[in-house]
């Protein structure tokens, strides 16, 4: 009888050991799945943020390089709507002077974004490099002339929108 009891006890301990091992494995797999799910979510959020940043930078650069003297108020308002901070203040302060120059020269500039890439970004700010071309027609060049732009745009996140806070011409 002792031997039978010992055999049953051994089997019971093995089953409990197996159950314990399986429970530990299940907990480890659950934790790993949770961690991988979180990493995937964070990566998707980062990708979405990068797409939003690039879309805003492209639109801002397009607005900046596409101006028409016949619709300059609308065009300059588009630039200002995507701007913030010092850039917005500076552009707004120059709008009257720019309106006169653009109108006097009958300038029409049709921008095209060729490429854009994020130089750096975090949750609230980004720096984007943009390559743009523009065909410019005006009194001095009635047949049109091409202009190439290499722009560095600094953007900040305000109220859920990426806005341009600085524009510099580079290289």
N, C-alpha and C positions, 0 to 999 in steps of 0.2 A: 504494500500500500504506500509506503514511503517513496518507493521508486516512481510509482504512478503519479503521486502528488508532486514530486520533483519535476517530472516530465511535463505535467500540466503547468506548473509554475514557470518553467523555462519557456514553454510556448507562449504563455501569457506575457511574460517579460519581452520576448522577441516581438510579439504583436504590438505591445505598447511602445517598444523601441522603434519599430517600423512606423507606427502612427506618429510618434514624436518627430522622427526624421522627416516624414512626409509633411507634417505641420510646419516644421522649420523651413523646408524647401518651398512650401506654398507661401509662407510669409516673405521669404527672400524674393521669390518671383513677383509677388504683389508689389513689394517695395521697388524692385528693379523696373517693373512696368510703370509704376507711378513716376519714378525718376525719369525714365525715357519719355513718357508722355509729357512731363513738364518741360524737358529739354526741347521736344518737338514743338510744343506750344510757344516757347520762348523764341525759337528759330523762325517760326511762322510770323510771330509778331515783329521780329526784327526785319524780316523780308518785306512785310506790309509797310513798316515804317520807311524802309529804304525806297519802296515804290512810291509812297506818298511824297517823300522828299524830292525824288527825281522828277516826279510829275509837276510839283510846285516850282522847282527850279527851271524846268523846261518852259513852263508857261510864263514865268516871270521874265526869262531871257527873250522869249518870243514877243511878249508885250513890249519889252524894252527896245527890241530891234525892228518892230513893225509899227511905224507911225505914218499917218497920212494927214497932210495939212487940211484936207477937207473935213476930217473927223478928228482933229487933234484933241479936242476936249474929251471925247470918248476914249481915245487912245491913251491919253495921259491919265485919265481916271482909271483905266485898266491897270496901268503901272502902279498907281497909288493904292488900288484895292488889294494888290498882292504885296504891299510894302509895309514896313513898320520902322519905328525908331528913327535914327539919324538919317538913314537913306530916304525915308518917307518925307521927313522935314526938309531935307535938301532938295529933293525933286519937286516938292510942292512949292518951295520958295522960288525955284527957277522956272516954274510952269509958265508964268506970264511972259518972261523973256524968251523961253523956248518957243512958245506959241507964235510970237512975232517973227522969230528967225525962220521957223518951219513954214509959216504962211508966206512971208516975203520971198522965200526961195522956192515956193511951191514944191516942197519936199514930200516924196512918197518913198517909204522904206518898207520893203517886204522881207521880213526875216524868215529864216529857216534854221531849225536846230539840227545840227549834224550829229552831235554826240554829247553825252553828259555822264559824269561819273562822280561818285561821292568820294571826297578826299578824307573826310572824317565826319563822324556823327555820334551823337548820344541821344538820350531820351528827349532832350529839349532844344538841341541846336545841331547845325550841320554846315559843312562847307562843301560846295559843289563846284566842279569845274565844267564849263559848258563851252562847246565849240559851235559857233553859229556863223552863217553867211547871210548877207542881206543884199538885195538889189535895190539901189538907190537911184531914183529919178528926181531931178530938180532942174532949176533954171540953168545951172552951170553944166549939167550932164543930162540933156533931154533924151539921149539914147540910153541912158542908164549906166551905172557903174557898179561893180561888185565890191563889197566890203566883207572882210573876214574879221570875226571877233573871237577872242579867247577871253572868257569871262570867269571870274571867281565870285560866286555868290555865297554870302553867309545867310543862313536861314534860321529862324527861331520858331518854336511852336507856341502859338497864342490862340487860346480858345478853340483848340482842336484843328487849327489851320497852320500850315507852314508858310511863313511870310518872309520876304527878303528884307534883311536888315542892313546889308551892305553889298555893293557891286563894285568890283575893281576890274579894269582891263589888264590882262596879264599876257606875257609872251607874245 
